[in-house]
Structures are given as structure tokens and as C-alpha cells.
Amino acid sequence: MLLRRLADALERPAKGRPGRAVLQVAATDFLTQLRPRAQRDVARDYPGWELSDLARPAFWSCLLLSQRRDEFALRLLREVHPVPATAQRYVEEKRATQEILDAIAAIDVESLLGFADLAVQRFQPAGSAAAAPVVPRASALEILEAALLRGAMVGELRPEAVEGAWLGSHPEASEEPDRHWKMAQGRAESLYSGWQATRQGRKRRIL
């Protein structure tokens, strides 16, 4: 059943003009929030633990966006990969996310984004456990793209639990939770509009 629905979705034409995928634009947008730690000619390196922290809001942004879009994870992947690779990546991500969700009682961000910490640790300087890892730009973007995709997939698999998970992770929203929830969704939609504008080569509107 999953493979049939996946095949049907992949056969539908993608909307929008060709260009950089939203997933890539979004990862780049989040990465601009970090100041490069070092610069070698054109290449840049980023502080690893700050990058890992940044994966959290990236995750939440796509988790929120998934609530108003069907098959959002699939839509994001279709812009990045050709059809056969899209199907394989989608099934792999869905399986990996489902395994984590089956093992935990609720949407736990630390468990779902544990891969980000592990990826950052790969860049720990050899022989210096106290030194902070520094991540090359290409790898930093891959980590953020994975966090964005994980958020979209969790929203697809556990849509009924998203609002409660977001409120539970944002104690400042305990007063007037409905208002804070709607504001968070609005901010996510504004981000998405900006990513779409960047992808399609339009200037962003200044609100």
C-alpha cells in the first residue's frame, strides 16, 4: 500500500519552477544564523555544537509546516532527487523515523535528532577531546537538511501529536497556548514563503 501511494505521488508533476530545492534553500537560510569559525579561501567551517543546536529549530519549522501539507516529506525529496532515488530515500527516512517513534512515548526532539550530535562528533579534532568540533559547510548543510526532513517526516507519521509536542517543548507558551501555537505556525509559513521566493528567484517581500 505504501509503495503504491508512493508511486502515485511520484507520478504527479512537481509544481513550481525548477531551481534549488526548498530543502537546500532552507538549510542555507538556517546556516546563515551561524558565524563561520574559520575560513579557508572559499570554504568555511562552522562550530559543531552550535550547528547541532540549530538543527532543533530547523526540525520544528518543517514539523509545523507539515501540518498544513499532505506528504510534505515526499514533496521536499522530489525537488532534490530523481524519481528512483526519491522513493528509496523516502522509504529509508520513513523507516528510520518510525523506528525511533515506536521506541519513545512521544515526539522527543533529542531522540529524533540524535544523528545530528553523532554527525558533529565526527569532526572532533583528533587527539583533543576538549576541542570543539568544527564542521565544513557542505557537511553542515547536509545535517540541517536531514533535520528539516526529519521534522517533515515526523509530522507525517504523528500529526495528532505535533501541537502537544510543540507546546511541551516551549514552556513560554503555557499561557495562551492557542495564541502561541498559531503564532508559531504563522512564523513557519513566513519562512516557507521566503524559501519559495528564494528558490524561484523572486525578491522577498518585507513585511
C-alpha positions as CSV (number, residue, x, y, z in Angstrom):
1,M,0.0,0.0,0.0
2,L,2.8,2.4,0.9
3,L,4.7,1.7,-2.3
4,R,1.5,2.1,-4.4
5,R,0.8,5.5,-2.8
6,L,4.4,6.5,-3.2
7,A,4.4,5.6,-6.9
8,D,1.2,7.6,-7.5
9,A,2.6,10.6,-5.8
10,L,5.9,10.4,-7.7
11,E,4.0,10.3,-11.0
12,R,2.3,13.6,-10.3
13,P,4.2,16.6,-11.8
14,A,6.0,18.7,-9.3
15,K,4.8,22.3,-9.0
16,G,6.9,25.4,-9.3
17,R,9.8,26.4,-11.5
18,P,13.0,24.3,-11.4
19,G,15.8,25.6,-9.3
20,R,17.3,24.9,-5.9
21,A,15.1,22.7,-3.8
22,V,13.3,24.1,-0.8
23,L,15.2,21.7,1.4
24,Q,18.5,23.2,0.2
25,V,17.3,26.8,0.4
26,A,16.0,26.2,4.0
27,A,19.2,24.6,5.1
28,T,21.3,27.5,3.7
29,D,18.9,30.0,5.4
30,F,19.3,28.4,8.8
31,L,23.1,28.2,8.3
32,T,23.4,31.9,7.8
33,Q,22.5,32.3,11.5
34,L,25.9,30.9,12.4
35,R,29.1,32.8,12.1
36,P,31.8,30.7,10.4
37,R,34.5,29.6,12.8
38,A,37.3,29.5,10.2
39,Q,37.6,30.3,6.5
40,R,39.9,28.7,4.1
41,D,39.8,30.5,0.8
42,V,36.2,30.0,-0.3
43,A,35.5,27.1,2.1
44,R,34.0,27.8,5.5
45,D,33.8,25.8,8.7
46,Y,31.1,26.1,11.4
47,P,31.1,25.5,15.2
48,G,29.8,22.0,15.6
49,W,27.7,22.2,18.8
50,E,26.1,25.4,17.7
51,L,25.2,23.7,14.5
52,S,23.7,20.8,16.4
53,D,21.6,23.3,18.4
54,L,20.5,24.9,15.2
55,A,19.1,21.6,14.0
56,R,16.4,21.9,16.6
57,P,14.6,25.0,15.2
58,A,15.1,23.6,11.7
59,F,13.3,20.4,12.8
60,W,10.4,22.3,14.3
61,S,10.0,24.5,11.3
62,C,9.2,21.6,9.0
63,L,7.2,19.8,11.6
64,L,4.9,22.8,11.8
65,L,4.8,23.2,8.0
66,S,3.8,19.5,7.6
67,Q,0.6,20.2,9.4
68,R,-0.9,22.1,6.5
69,R,0.6,20.0,3.7
70,D,0.0,16.4,2.6
71,E,3.1,14.2,2.0
72,F,5.4,17.1,2.8
73,A,8.5,15.0,3.3
74,L,7.9,13.4,-0.1
75,R,7.4,16.8,-1.7
76,L,10.7,18.0,-0.3
77,L,12.6,15.0,-1.5
78,R,11.1,15.1,-5.0
79,E,12.8,18.5,-5.5
80,V,16.2,17.1,-4.7
81,H,16.4,13.6,-6.1
82,P,15.3,11.9,-9.4
83,V,12.4,9.5,-9.0
84,P,14.1,6.2,-8.2
85,A,16.4,7.9,-5.6
86,T,13.4,9.8,-4.1
87,A,11.5,6.6,-3.5
88,Q,14.5,4.9,-1.8
89,R,15.3,7.9,0.4
90,Y,11.7,8.4,1.4
91,V,11.3,4.8,2.4
92,E,14.6,4.8,4.3
93,E,13.7,8.0,6.2
94,K,10.2,6.8,7.0
95,R,11.6,3.5,8.3
96,A,14.3,5.2,10.4
97,T,11.8,7.8,11.9
98,Q,9.2,5.2,12.6
99,E,11.6,3.0,14.5
100,I,12.5,5.9,16.8
101,L,8.9,6.9,17.3
102,D,8.0,3.3,18.1
103,A,10.7,3.3,20.8
104,I,9.7,6.5,22.5
105,A,6.4,7.5,24.1
106,A,6.1,10.9,22.4
107,I,7.8,13.2,20.0
108,D,11.2,13.6,21.7
109,V,13.4,16.0,19.8
110,E,16.7,14.8,21.4
111,S,16.0,11.2,20.3
112,L,14.8,12.2,16.8
113,L,17.8,14.4,16.2
114,G,20.4,12.2,17.9
115,F,22.0,11.8,14.4
116,A,23.0,15.5,14.4
117,D,25.2,15.1,17.5
118,L,26.7,12.0,16.1
119,A,27.5,13.7,12.8
120,V,29.1,16.6,14.5
121,Q,31.2,14.4,16.7
122,R,32.9,13.0,13.5
123,F,34.6,16.4,13.2
124,Q,36.1,16.3,16.7
125,P,39.8,17.2,16.3
126,A,42.0,14.0,16.6
127,G,43.7,13.7,19.9
128,S,41.9,16.6,21.6
129,A,38.7,15.6,23.3
130,A,38.3,19.1,24.8
131,A,38.5,20.9,21.5
132,A,35.1,21.8,19.9
133,P,34.3,20.1,16.6
134,V,34.3,22.4,13.5
135,V,32.1,21.3,10.6
136,P,32.8,22.1,6.9
137,R,30.0,24.0,5.2
138,A,28.9,21.1,2.9
139,S,28.5,18.7,5.9
140,A,26.8,21.4,7.9
141,L,24.2,21.8,5.2
142,E,23.7,18.1,5.0
143,I,23.0,17.9,8.7
144,L,20.5,20.8,8.5
145,E,18.7,19.2,5.5
146,A,18.4,16.0,7.4
147,A,16.9,17.8,10.4
148,L,14.4,19.6,8.2
149,L,13.4,16.3,6.5
150,R,13.1,14.5,9.9
151,G,10.7,17.2,11.0
152,A,8.5,16.8,7.9
153,M,8.5,13.0,8.3
154,V,7.5,13.1,12.0
155,G,4.7,15.4,11.1
156,E,3.5,12.9,8.5
157,L,3.7,9.9,10.9
158,R,2.4,11.6,14.1
159,P,0.2,14.6,13.0
160,E,-2.1,14.3,16.0
161,A,0.9,14.7,18.4
162,V,2.6,17.7,16.9
163,E,0.7,20.5,18.7
164,G,1.1,18.9,22.1
165,A,4.8,18.2,21.5
166,W,5.5,21.8,20.4
167,L,3.7,23.3,23.4
168,G,5.5,20.9,25.7
169,S,8.9,21.9,24.3
170,H,8.1,25.7,24.6
171,P,7.2,26.4,28.2
172,E,6.8,30.1,27.4
173,A,3.6,29.1,25.5
174,S,2.0,27.7,28.7
175,E,-0.1,30.9,29.0
176,E,-2.4,31.3,26.0
177,P,-1.3,28.2,24.2
178,D,-3.7,28.6,21.3
179,R,-2.3,32.0,20.5
180,H,1.3,30.9,20.7
181,W,0.6,27.8,18.6
182,K,-1.0,29.9,15.9
183,M,1.9,32.4,16.0
184,A,4.4,29.6,15.6
185,Q,2.5,28.3,12.6
186,G,2.5,31.8,11.1
187,R,6.2,32.2,11.6
188,A,6.8,28.8,9.9
189,E,4.6,29.8,7.0
190,S,6.5,33.1,6.6
191,L,9.8,31.1,6.5
192,Y,8.4,28.8,3.8
193,S,7.2,31.7,1.7
194,G,10.7,33.2,1.9
195,W,12.3,29.9,0.9
196,Q,9.9,29.5,-2.0
197,A,10.7,33.1,-3.2
198,T,14.5,32.4,-3.0
199,R,14.1,29.1,-4.8
200,Q,12.2,30.8,-7.6
201,G,14.4,33.8,-7.9
202,R,11.9,36.3,-6.5
203,K,12.7,39.1,-4.1
204,R,11.4,38.5,-0.6
205,R,8.7,40.9,0.5
206,I,9.5,42.9,3.6
207,L,6.5,42.7,5.9
